[in-house]
Amino acid sequence: MNVTQLLNDLQLALEEYLSRLDHYSDQVFMLQPEVDSWSMAQVYSHVLGTCLMQHKALEICMQGQGLTDTPGLNEMGEKLFALGHFPPGKYQAPEIVKSRVQNIHKEDAKALAAKLLSRIKAIQSAEVLTADENQRLEHPRLGFLNATQWIHFMLIHSNHHLQQLDRIERKFSMC
């Protein structure tokens, strides 16, 4: 998939997050469907918060301030990018990620989603294409990602959590 398509698809995914917020009541948004599962609010907190951090990594790589002489993707990263999505199943977030997740309000989720969407729309494909592909920053599980890979991961991660929202909606019989 080329950079322009990745950016377009990421914008569509973020627009989907914004659109869905109009269909959730404030109460259901913050309600956990099961004891050990996240509420929709927690999913939004996680995906938008991490995407903002990933966007920062993307900017650093595009500005030539990343690391060079890195090994690139590790085995898990290679497999994920080859597949283009997370393999089916539920995943446990690392403790560091879990500790950052909050039960945010819908208005906060809207503001975060709009902020992120605005930043993604501001990225020009040419900026990414001209970025040195050896400029990388480390992802804790995937190895060292360059600018294009950060965009691709943001898309993969966002789509994964849209599927999680689908499961939560089904539990609440919203579909």
Residue frames as a rotation matrix with the C-alpha (Angstrom) as fourth column:
MET 1
0.588 0.809 0.000 0.00
0.809 -0.588 0.000 0.00
0.000 0.000 -1.000 0.00
ASN 2
-0.239 -0.713 0.660 1.42
0.651 -0.622 -0.436 3.40
0.721 0.325 0.612 -0.89
VAL 3
-0.860 -0.226 -0.458 1.76
0.505 -0.504 -0.701 6.34
-0.073 -0.834 0.547 1.51
THR 4
-0.784 0.616 0.079 -1.15
-0.553 -0.749 0.365 8.27
0.284 0.242 0.928 0.01
GLN 5
-0.010 0.798 -0.603 -3.45
-0.153 0.595 0.789 5.28
0.988 0.100 0.117 0.43
LEU 6
-0.379 -0.201 -0.903 -2.22
0.794 0.430 -0.429 4.69
0.475 -0.880 -0.003 3.99
LEU 7
-0.988 -0.012 -0.151 -2.91
0.087 -0.860 -0.503 8.32
-0.124 -0.510 0.851 4.91
ASN 8
-0.498 0.862 -0.092 -6.35
-0.655 -0.305 0.692 8.24
0.569 0.405 0.716 3.26
ASP 9
0.023 0.500 -0.866 -7.27
0.226 0.841 0.492 5.00
0.974 -0.207 -0.093 5.01
LEU 10
-0.654 -0.309 -0.691 -6.05
0.733 -0.030 -0.680 6.34
0.190 -0.951 0.246 8.35
GLN 11
-0.922 0.375 0.095 -8.17
-0.382 -0.921 -0.077 9.46
0.058 -0.107 0.993 7.89
LEU 12
-0.158 0.905 -0.395 -11.20
-0.467 0.284 0.838 7.29
0.870 0.317 0.377 7.14
ALA 13
-0.174 0.038 -0.984 -10.58
0.659 0.747 -0.087 5.21
0.732 -0.663 -0.155 10.26
LEU 14
-0.892 -0.207 -0.403 -10.31
0.445 -0.567 -0.693 8.33
-0.085 -0.797 0.598 12.43
GLU 15
-0.695 0.718 0.039 -13.46
-0.635 -0.638 0.436 9.76
0.338 0.278 0.899 10.86
GLU 16
-0.046 0.650 -0.758 -15.17
0.057 0.760 0.648 6.49
0.997 -0.014 -0.072 11.78
TYR 17
-0.568 -0.207 -0.796 -14.12
0.784 0.159 -0.600 6.95
0.251 -0.965 0.072 15.40
LEU 18
-0.974 0.204 -0.096 -15.61
-0.168 -0.942 -0.291 10.45
-0.149 -0.267 0.952 15.36
SER 19
-0.452 0.845 -0.285 -18.81
-0.576 -0.033 0.817 9.30
0.681 0.533 0.502 13.68
ARG 20
-0.242 0.344 -0.907 -19.40
0.453 0.867 0.208 6.47
0.858 -0.360 -0.366 16.14
LEU 21
-0.931 -0.168 -0.324 -19.33
0.364 -0.360 -0.859 8.87
0.028 -0.918 0.396 19.07
ASP 22
-0.695 0.717 0.053 -22.65
-0.690 -0.686 0.230 10.30
0.201 0.124 0.972 17.91
HIS 23
0.031 0.736 -0.677 -24.30
-0.402 0.629 0.666 6.91
0.915 0.252 0.315 18.39
TYR 24
-0.382 -0.237 -0.893 -23.21
0.634 0.636 -0.440 6.20
0.672 -0.734 -0.093 21.97
SER 25
0.788 0.552 0.275 -24.97
0.113 -0.568 0.815 7.47
0.606 -0.611 -0.510 25.05
ASP 26
0.111 -0.766 0.633 -22.69
-0.768 -0.470 -0.434 8.94
0.631 -0.439 -0.640 27.70
GLN 27
0.396 0.117 0.911 -23.59
-0.826 0.479 0.297 6.11
-0.402 -0.870 0.287 30.07
VAL 28
0.959 -0.008 0.283 -22.97
0.113 0.928 -0.356 3.24
-0.259 0.373 0.891 27.64
PHE 29
0.651 -0.756 0.069 -19.76
-0.236 -0.288 -0.928 4.87
0.722 0.588 -0.365 26.43
MET 30
-0.140 -0.747 0.650 -18.22
-0.870 -0.221 -0.441 4.53
0.473 -0.627 -0.619 29.89
LEU 31
0.553 0.468 0.689 -19.69
-0.756 0.630 0.180 1.13
-0.350 -0.620 0.702 30.79
GLN 32
-0.639 -0.766 -0.070 -17.50
-0.750 0.599 0.282 -1.98
-0.174 0.233 -0.957 30.75
PRO 33
0.155 0.751 -0.642 -19.30
-0.816 0.464 0.345 -4.85
0.557 0.470 0.685 28.99
GLU 34
0.666 -0.046 -0.744 -17.49
0.337 0.909 0.246 -7.39
0.665 -0.414 0.621 31.19
VAL 35
0.932 -0.262 -0.250 -15.43
0.187 -0.244 0.952 -7.18
-0.310 -0.934 -0.179 34.36
ASP 36
0.109 -0.994 0.006 -12.03
0.358 0.044 0.933 -7.63
-0.927 -0.099 0.361 32.70
SER 37
-0.089 -0.120 0.989 -12.69
0.995 -0.056 0.082 -5.74
0.046 0.991 0.124 29.48
TRP 38
-0.901 -0.323 -0.290 -12.40
0.330 -0.944 0.027 -2.12
-0.282 -0.071 0.957 28.45
SER 39
0.247 0.919 -0.307 -15.28
0.420 -0.386 -0.821 0.28
-0.874 0.074 -0.481 28.03
MET 40
0.560 -0.011 0.828 -15.62
0.803 -0.239 -0.546 2.15
0.204 0.971 -0.124 24.75
ALA 41
0.965 -0.202 0.167 -14.25
-0.236 -0.946 0.221 5.19
0.114 -0.253 -0.961 26.60
GLN 42
0.432 -0.846 0.312 -11.14
-0.231 0.231 0.945 3.24
-0.872 -0.480 -0.095 27.55
VAL 43
0.258 -0.297 0.919 -10.70
0.857 0.509 -0.076 2.01
-0.446 0.808 0.387 23.97
TYR 44
0.805 0.082 0.588 -10.89
0.411 -0.792 -0.452 5.61
0.428 0.605 -0.671 22.72
SER 45
0.846 -0.524 0.097 -8.46
-0.429 -0.560 0.709 6.75
-0.317 -0.641 -0.699 25.43
HIS 46
0.251 -0.775 0.580 -6.00
0.200 0.628 0.752 4.04
-0.947 -0.073 0.312 24.42
VAL 47
0.249 -0.172 0.953 -6.18
0.938 0.288 -0.193 4.27
-0.241 0.942 0.233 20.64
LEU 48
0.836 0.089 0.541 -6.21
0.302 -0.898 -0.319 8.07
0.457 0.430 -0.778 20.44
GLY 49
0.818 -0.566 0.097 -3.54
-0.393 -0.428 0.814 8.50
-0.419 -0.705 -0.572 23.12
THR 50
0.150 -0.798 0.584 -1.20
0.352 0.595 0.723 6.00
-0.924 0.097 0.370 21.50
CYS 51
0.439 0.042 0.898 -1.86
0.898 -0.066 -0.436 7.39
0.041 0.997 -0.067 18.01
LEU 52
0.977 -0.125 0.175 -0.84
-0.130 -0.991 0.014 10.84
0.171 -0.037 -0.985 19.23
MET 53
0.429 -0.871 0.239 2.43
-0.340 0.089 0.936 9.34
-0.837 -0.483 -0.257 20.52
GLN 54
0.116 -0.343 0.932 2.89
0.733 0.663 0.153 7.46
-0.670 0.666 0.328 17.25
HIS 55
0.834 0.213 0.509 2.27
0.509 -0.652 -0.562 10.69
0.212 0.728 -0.652 15.34
LYS 56
0.801 -0.597 -0.028 5.08
-0.491 -0.684 0.539 12.30
-0.341 -0.418 -0.842 17.35
ALA 57
0.082 -0.770 0.633 7.39
0.132 0.638 0.759 9.40
-0.988 0.021 0.154 16.40
LEU 58
0.429 0.182 0.885 6.36
0.877 0.150 -0.456 9.89
-0.215 0.972 -0.095 12.76
GLU 59
0.991 -0.031 0.130 7.22
-0.001 -0.974 -0.226 13.61
0.133 0.224 -0.965 12.94
ILE 60
0.486 -0.865 0.124 10.62
-0.437 -0.118 0.892 12.89
-0.757 -0.488 -0.436 14.48
CYS 61
-0.002 -0.456 0.890 11.42
0.576 0.727 0.374 10.45
-0.818 0.513 0.261 11.67
MET 62
0.634 0.306 0.710 10.23
0.771 -0.325 -0.548 12.89
0.063 0.895 -0.442 8.98
GLN 63
0.964 -0.261 0.059 12.36
-0.267 -0.956 0.121 15.68
0.024 -0.132 -0.991 10.49
GLY 64
0.415 -0.853 -0.316 15.48
-0.029 0.335 -0.942 13.52
0.909 0.400 0.114 10.35
GLN 65
-0.089 -0.417 0.904 15.79
-0.896 -0.363 -0.255 13.39
0.435 -0.833 -0.342 14.13
GLY 66
0.903 0.426 0.062 15.28
-0.418 0.833 0.363 9.65
0.103 -0.353 0.930 14.51
LEU 67
0.230 -0.818 0.527 17.87
-0.417 0.407 0.813 6.97
-0.879 -0.407 -0.247 15.02
THR 68
0.526 -0.174 -0.833 19.98
-0.788 0.269 -0.554 5.55
0.321 0.947 0.005 12.22
ASP 69
-0.501 -0.759 -0.415 21.96
-0.573 0.650 -0.499 2.32
0.649 -0.012 -0.761 12.16
THR 70
-0.215 0.524 0.824 19.08
-0.828 0.350 -0.438 0.44
-0.518 -0.777 0.359 13.76
PRO 71
-0.867 -0.178 0.466 18.09
-0.002 0.935 0.354 -3.12
-0.499 0.306 -0.811 12.95
GLY 72
-0.664 0.700 -0.263 14.64
-0.541 -0.206 0.816 -2.11
0.516 0.684 0.515 11.67
LEU 73
0.371 0.911 0.181 11.64
-0.846 0.251 0.470 -4.29
0.382 -0.327 0.864 12.39
ASN 74
-0.607 -0.451 0.654 11.96
-0.675 0.727 -0.125 -7.34
-0.420 -0.517 -0.746 14.60
GLU 75
-0.981 0.195 0.017 10.31
0.178 0.850 0.495 -10.66
0.082 0.488 -0.869 13.76
MET 76
-0.287 0.929 -0.235 6.97
0.741 0.059 -0.669 -9.64
-0.608 -0.366 -0.705 15.25
GLY 77
-0.059 0.199 -0.978 7.07
-0.283 -0.943 -0.175 -6.36
-0.957 0.267 0.112 13.31
GLU 78
-0.853 -0.311 -0.419 7.91
-0.487 0.189 0.852 -8.13
-0.186 0.931 -0.313 10.05
LYS 79
-0.815 0.573 0.092 4.98
0.580 0.809 0.100 -10.52
-0.017 0.135 -0.991 10.51
LEU 80
-0.096 0.821 -0.562 2.50
0.528 -0.437 -0.728 -7.78
-0.844 -0.367 -0.391 11.45
PHE 81
-0.167 -0.006 -0.986 3.37
-0.559 -0.823 0.099 -5.58
-0.812 0.568 0.134 8.48
ALA 82
-0.970 -0.152 -0.189 3.34
-0.242 0.564 0.789 -8.55
-0.014 0.811 -0.584 6.09
LEU 83
-0.588 0.808 -0.021 -0.12
0.791 0.570 -0.221 -9.49
-0.166 -0.146 -0.975 7.35
GLY 84
-0.714 0.258 0.650 -1.39
0.147 -0.853 0.500 -5.88
0.684 0.453 0.572 7.39
HIS 85
0.280 0.784 0.553 -3.52
-0.610 -0.299 0.733 -6.42
0.741 -0.544 0.395 10.50
PHE 86
-0.427 -0.351 0.833 -3.39
-0.884 0.357 -0.303 -8.01
-0.191 -0.866 -0.462 13.91
PRO 87
-0.814 0.186 -0.549 -4.02
-0.024 0.935 0.353 -11.75
0.580 0.301 -0.757 13.81
PRO 88
0.208 0.974 0.094 -7.47
-0.239 -0.043 0.970 -12.67
0.949 -0.224 0.224 15.15
GLY 89
0.008 -0.110 -0.994 -7.82
0.820 0.570 -0.056 -12.87
0.573 -0.814 0.095 18.89
LYS 90
0.946 0.257 0.196 -7.79
0.072 -0.759 0.647 -10.79
0.315 -0.599 -0.736 22.01
TYR 91
-0.021 -1.000 0.010 -4.58
0.470 -0.019 -0.883 -9.21
0.883 -0.014 0.470 23.22
GLN 92
0.637 0.088 -0.766 -3.48
0.757 -0.263 0.599 -8.10
-0.148 -0.961 -0.234 26.66
ALA 93
0.713 -0.392 0.582 -2.07
-0.065 -0.862 -0.502 -4.61
0.699 0.320 -0.640 26.67
PRO 94
-0.280 -0.868 -0.410 1.27
0.575 0.189 -0.796 -4.21
0.768 -0.459 0.446 28.44
GLU 95
0.129 0.326 -0.937 1.01
0.985 -0.153 0.082 -2.84
-0.117 -0.933 -0.340 32.00
ILE 96
-0.739 -0.467 -0.486 2.53
0.420 -0.883 0.211 0.49
-0.528 -0.048 0.848 30.94
VAL 97
-0.833 0.511 0.214 -0.26
0.024 -0.353 0.935 0.89
0.553 0.784 0.282 28.38
LYS 98
-0.019 0.867 -0.498 -2.98
0.754 0.340 0.562 -0.21
0.657 -0.365 -0.660 30.79
SER 99
-0.245 -0.140 -0.959 -1.78
0.901 -0.399 -0.172 2.35
-0.359 -0.906 0.224 33.34
ARG 100
-0.958 -0.165 -0.233 -2.38
0.070 -0.927 0.370 5.21
-0.277 0.338 0.899 30.87
VAL 101
-0.618 0.775 0.134 -5.90
0.386 0.151 0.910 4.18
0.685 0.614 -0.393 29.84
GLN 102
-0.919 0.377 -0.111 -8.71
-0.101 -0.500 -0.860 6.27
-0.380 -0.780 0.497 31.30
ASN 103
-0.234 0.928 0.290 -12.48
0.947 0.285 -0.147 6.23
-0.219 0.241 -0.945 31.16
ILE 104
-0.949 -0.223 -0.223 -12.67
0.172 -0.958 0.228 9.52
-0.264 0.178 0.948 29.24
HIS 105
-0.045 0.963 -0.267 -15.87
0.071 -0.264 -0.962 11.44
-0.996 -0.062 -0.057 28.49
LYS 106
0.370 0.281 0.885 -17.32
0.848 0.288 -0.446 11.52
-0.380 0.915 -0.132 24.98
GLU 107
0.999 0.025 -0.033 -16.48
0.012 -0.931 -0.366 15.20
-0.040 0.365 -0.930 24.56
ASP 108
0.296 -0.954 0.042 -12.85
-0.581 -0.145 0.801 14.51
-0.758 -0.262 -0.597 25.45
ALA 109
-0.107 -0.272 0.956 -12.80
0.480 0.828 0.289 11.63
-0.871 0.490 0.042 22.95
LYS 110
0.753 0.440 0.489 -14.24
0.640 -0.318 -0.700 13.92
-0.152 0.840 -0.521 20.26
ALA 111
0.857 -0.464 -0.225 -11.60
-0.448 -0.886 0.121 16.56
-0.256 -0.003 -0.967 20.96
LEU 112
-0.024 -0.906 0.423 -8.76
-0.338 0.406 0.849 14.01
-0.941 -0.122 -0.316 20.86
ALA 113
0.085 0.126 0.988 -10.06
0.732 0.665 -0.148 12.40
-0.676 0.736 -0.035 17.67
ALA 114
0.936 0.298 0.189 -10.48
0.348 -0.693 -0.632 15.79
-0.058 0.657 -0.752 15.98
LYS 115
0.582 -0.796 -0.166 -6.97
-0.608 -0.562 0.561 16.86
-0.540 -0.225 -0.811 17.06
LEU 116
-0.209 -0.671 0.712 -5.44
0.022 0.724 0.689 13.66
-0.978 0.159 -0.136 15.71
LEU 117
0.388 0.439 0.811 -7.44
0.805 0.267 -0.529 13.80
-0.449 0.858 -0.250 12.47
SER 118
0.978 -0.043 -0.202 -6.31
-0.108 -0.940 -0.324 17.38
-0.176 0.339 -0.924 11.91
ARG 119
0.190 -0.981 0.036 -2.67
-0.626 -0.092 0.774 16.38
-0.756 -0.169 -0.632 12.38
ILE 120
-0.197 -0.220 0.956 -2.99
0.430 0.856 0.285 13.43
-0.881 0.467 -0.074 10.01
LYS 121
0.718 0.536 0.444 -4.69
0.637 -0.250 -0.729 15.59
-0.280 0.806 -0.521 7.35
ALA 122
0.812 -0.442 -0.380 -1.78
-0.431 -0.894 0.120 18.04
-0.393 0.067 -0.917 7.58
ILE 123
-0.087 -0.875 0.476 0.74
-0.075 0.483 0.873 15.37
-0.993 0.040 -0.107 6.57
GLN 124
0.497 0.140 -0.856 1.68
-0.835 -0.192 -0.516 15.51
-0.237 0.971 0.021 2.92
SER 125
0.952 -0.106 0.287 2.57
0.161 0.971 -0.177 12.25
-0.260 0.215 0.942 1.19
ALA 126
0.635 -0.745 0.203 5.62
0.093 -0.188 -0.978 13.92
0.767 0.640 -0.050 -0.34
GLU 127
0.296 -0.516 0.803 6.97
-0.898 -0.437 0.050 14.75
0.326 -0.736 -0.593 3.13
VAL 128
0.605 -0.013 0.796 6.82
-0.451 0.819 0.356 11.09
-0.656 -0.574 0.490 4.08
LEU 129
0.941 -0.197 0.276 8.22
0.338 0.627 -0.702 9.90
-0.035 0.754 0.656 0.75
THR 130
0.491 -0.799 0.349 11.21
-0.135 -0.465 -0.875 12.23
0.861 0.382 -0.336 1.01
ALA 131
0.637 -0.259 0.726 11.94
-0.761 -0.064 0.645 11.25
-0.121 -0.964 -0.238 4.62
ASP 132
-0.381 -0.851 -0.361 15.05
-0.817 0.492 -0.299 9.12
0.432 0.181 -0.883 5.02
GLU 133
0.561 0.678 -0.475 13.78
-0.423 0.728 0.540 5.56
0.712 -0.102 0.695 5.46
ASN 134
-0.117 -0.680 -0.724 16.71
0.508 0.585 -0.632 4.89
0.853 -0.442 0.277 7.80
GLN 135
-0.725 0.030 0.688 15.37
-0.522 -0.675 -0.521 7.44
0.449 -0.737 0.505 10.28
ARG 136
-0.049 0.675 -0.736 13.60
0.213 0.727 0.653 5.22
0.976 -0.125 -0.180 12.81
LEU 137
-0.358 -0.003 0.934 12.25
-0.890 -0.300 -0.342 5.18
0.281 -0.954 0.105 16.33
GLU 138
-0.943 -0.132 -0.305 11.67
-0.059 0.969 -0.238 2.12
0.327 -0.207 -0.922 18.45
HIS 139
0.204 0.974 0.096 8.26
-0.733 0.087 0.675 0.59
0.649 -0.208 0.732 19.02
PRO 140
-0.110 -0.339 0.934 8.30
-0.960 0.280 -0.011 -1.51
-0.258 -0.898 -0.356 22.22
ARG 141
0.263 0.286 0.922 7.08
-0.221 0.947 -0.231 -4.66
-0.939 -0.143 0.312 20.48
LEU 142
0.918 0.285 0.275 7.78
0.192 0.287 -0.939 -4.26
-0.346 0.915 0.208 16.76
GLY 143
0.023 -0.964 0.264 11.34
0.968 0.088 0.237 -2.98
-0.252 0.250 0.935 16.57
PHE 144
-0.512 -0.332 -0.792 12.43
0.196 -0.943 0.268 0.22
-0.836 -0.018 0.548 14.86
LEU 145
0.292 0.748 0.596 9.88
0.863 0.063 -0.501 1.88
-0.412 0.661 -0.628 12.54
ASN 146
-0.871 -0.471 0.137 10.45
0.477 -0.748 0.461 4.54
-0.114 0.467 0.877 9.88
ALA 147
-0.766 0.568 -0.302 7.94
-0.488 -0.819 -0.302 7.27
-0.419 -0.084 0.904 8.95
THR 148
-0.361 0.649 -0.670 5.93
-0.730 0.251 0.636 5.15
0.580 0.718 0.383 6.51
GLN 149
-0.531 0.114 -0.839 5.82
0.340 0.936 -0.088 2.26
0.776 -0.332 -0.536 8.95
TRP 150
-0.931 0.240 -0.275 4.54
0.182 -0.347 -0.920 4.53
-0.316 -0.907 0.280 11.74
ILE 151
-0.485 0.796 -0.362 1.64
-0.868 -0.488 0.088 5.58
-0.106 0.357 0.928 9.50
HIS 152
-0.272 0.351 -0.896 0.96
-0.408 0.801 0.438 1.98
0.871 0.485 -0.075 8.56
PHE 153
-0.778 -0.035 -0.628 1.03
0.485 0.603 -0.634 0.90
0.401 -0.797 -0.452 12.20
MET 154
-0.847 0.523 -0.097 -1.34
-0.339 -0.672 -0.658 3.71
-0.409 -0.524 0.747 13.20
LEU 155
-0.227 0.773 -0.593 -3.77
-0.914 0.041 0.404 2.36
0.337 0.633 0.697 10.59
ILE 156
-0.385 0.029 -0.923 -3.36
0.024 0.999 0.022 -1.28
0.923 -0.014 -0.385 11.66
HIS 157
-0.920 -0.042 -0.390 -3.78
0.386 0.077 -0.919 -0.34
0.068 -0.996 -0.055 15.33
SER 158
-0.702 0.699 -0.137 -6.79
-0.638 -0.702 -0.317 1.93
-0.317 -0.135 0.939 14.69
ASN 159
-0.150 0.651 -0.744 -8.54
-0.747 0.418 0.517 -0.73
0.647 0.634 0.423 12.62
HIS 160
-0.647 -0.143 -0.749 -7.86
0.281 0.868 -0.409 -3.36
0.708 -0.475 -0.522 15.29
HIS 161
-0.917 0.272 -0.292 -9.61
0.226 -0.249 -0.942 -1.24
-0.329 -0.930 0.167 17.89
LEU 162
-0.462 0.818 -0.342 -12.54
-0.884 -0.396 0.247 -0.48
0.067 0.417 0.906 15.56
GLN 163
-0.230 0.339 -0.912 -13.09
-0.174 0.908 0.381 -4.25
0.957 0.247 -0.150 15.58
GLN 164
-0.838 -0.082 -0.539 -12.92
0.498 0.286 -0.818 -4.18
0.221 -0.955 -0.199 19.37
LEU 165
-0.792 0.599 -0.123 -15.59
-0.490 -0.741 -0.459 -1.45
-0.366 -0.303 0.880 19.39
ASP 166
-0.278 0.686 -0.672 -17.72
-0.704 0.330 0.628 -3.68
0.653 0.648 0.391 17.12
ARG 167
-0.483 0.044 -0.875 -17.49
0.376 0.913 -0.162 -6.46
0.791 -0.407 -0.457 19.72
ILE 168
-0.935 0.142 -0.323 -18.45
0.253 -0.371 -0.894 -4.10
-0.247 -0.918 0.311 22.54
GLU 169
-0.601 0.750 -0.277 -21.39
-0.799 -0.578 0.167 -2.77
-0.035 0.322 0.946 20.52
ARG 170
-0.268 0.493 -0.828 -22.60
-0.287 0.779 0.557 -6.34
0.920 0.387 -0.067 19.94
LYS 171
-0.734 -0.039 -0.678 -22.44
0.575 0.496 -0.651 -7.02
0.361 -0.868 -0.342 23.68
PHE 172
-0.770 0.469 -0.432 -24.63
0.008 -0.669 -0.743 -3.99
-0.637 -0.576 0.512 24.24
SER 173
-0.161 0.707 0.688 -26.86
0.873 0.428 -0.236 -4.99
-0.461 0.563 -0.686 21.27
MET 174
0.025 0.092 -0.995 -26.13
-0.082 -0.992 -0.093 -1.72
-0.996 0.084 -0.017 19.50
CYS 175
-0.862 -0.405 -0.305 -25.67
-0.334 0.001 0.943 -3.21
-0.382 0.914 -0.136 16.02
